[in-house]
């Protein structure tokens, strides 16, 4: 695929959106990739990183290797994701702590739009497709109900957390950051990024790379052999994740860390009319609409031929 600099700039912008989404525990960057039209290329590119790729490097040279790896695409996308994820993580933490209803409202609208735009790509609905949709919905909903584990400070645990979380990060509907919270690794990683702890960051990245390379082969095979069923499963994941991003929640149990700081451990969704506090209903509805329109615009951009 012949691309110009402008095309790669657009891919970087999509990466920025993916990174920002993944920084919020409950929203998946995979959803953004799907809606913006780069999901299957991303999965295919990652799965093509294998032994034959490195044979090309030694036999045909760096240029052939770079082209076969679709490296311009990966470089443009990753630069956007990394810059956005690291910079937005602090902002997301602030918003979640100080304006949770508003940020969740925006992402709730984003997820609702995603369900429609991903689901409409299913070309034929039959019993296996419907079953896959139901399984995806129930699985994602169950994950959103899981309580978070206590924070683990074991450096090497970050390796396994990275391998698991990266799989969620490229799945539409399931948030990698939320998986990190469930595993008790989110705060450890946040602190490592804040303190520039090279060892911890390197262990997380190593685990993420191995998990990503392994899982991408599974996804590529599923898209090739069971395209509609895979799309239905992913649509179900997105639908089931709505419970996590519902703006109005009641905290049932709290986690108190060694510094005495409190963070929600187990929450349940409640009506805005029974919410304990200012429901900010009008602003919340406006942000739901803005979230929906954001996905609508991304989908329009993604549907254009580059």
C-alpha positions, 0 to 999 in steps of 0.5 A: 500500500503506497502512502504519503506523509499525510497518510502517516500523520493521520495514522499517528493521530489515530494512535493518539486516540488509541493511547488516550483511550487505553489510558482510561481503565474501562475503554479500549484502544482496540475499539478506536483502531476498529472504528478508525479502519486500521484494526485488521491491518494492525493485527495482520502486521503484528502477526507477520513479525516472525522468522521469515521477516528476519530472513528477509533482513539477512537475505534481501537487506534492510529496505526489503525487511522494512517494507515487509514489516509494514514498519512505517505504519507501525512506527507512525501508530506507535509514536502516537500511542506512546506519546498519548498514553504516557501524557494522558495517563496523568490527566485521566487519573485526575479526571477519574478522581475529580470529575468521574461522572463527566469523563465516564459520560463521554466514554459511555457515548463513545462505546454506544457508537462503537457497538453500532459501527462495529456491529454493522460490519457483520454481513450475515447474522445466523445462529453461530454469530448470535451465540458468539455475540451473546458469549462476548457480551456476557464475558465482558460484563463478567469481567467488569464485575470482577473486584480488583486485586491488591496492588502487587509491587513485585517487579517481575509480576509486571511482565505477566501483567503486560502480556495479559493486558496487551491482549485486552488493549487490542480487543475492542471493548475490553480495556487493558488499563482495566485488566491492569487494575483487576490484576493489581498492576495499574498503580505499580505501572503508573508509579513506574512511569511517573518515576521513570523506573526503567527496569519496571517499564522494560519488564512490562514492555517485554511482557506486552511484546510477547503477549502481543505477538502471540495473540495477534496470530490467534486474531488473524486466524479468527478473522481469516476463517470466522470473520462474522463470528469474530466481529460478533464476538468483538461487538459483544465485548463492546456491549458488555463493557458498557457496565464499566463505563456507566457514569453513575456508580456506588462504591461498595468497598475501598482499597487503602494503600500504604500511604493511606490513599483510598481508591474504589475496589468494587463498584456497582452501577446506579441510576443518576436519580439515586446517585449519592452526589451531584449527578450532573445529568445535563452535562453528562448527556451533552458529553454522551452526545460528544462521545458518540459524535467522536466515534462518528467522525473517526468512522468517517475518517477511517472509511475514506481511502488513503 
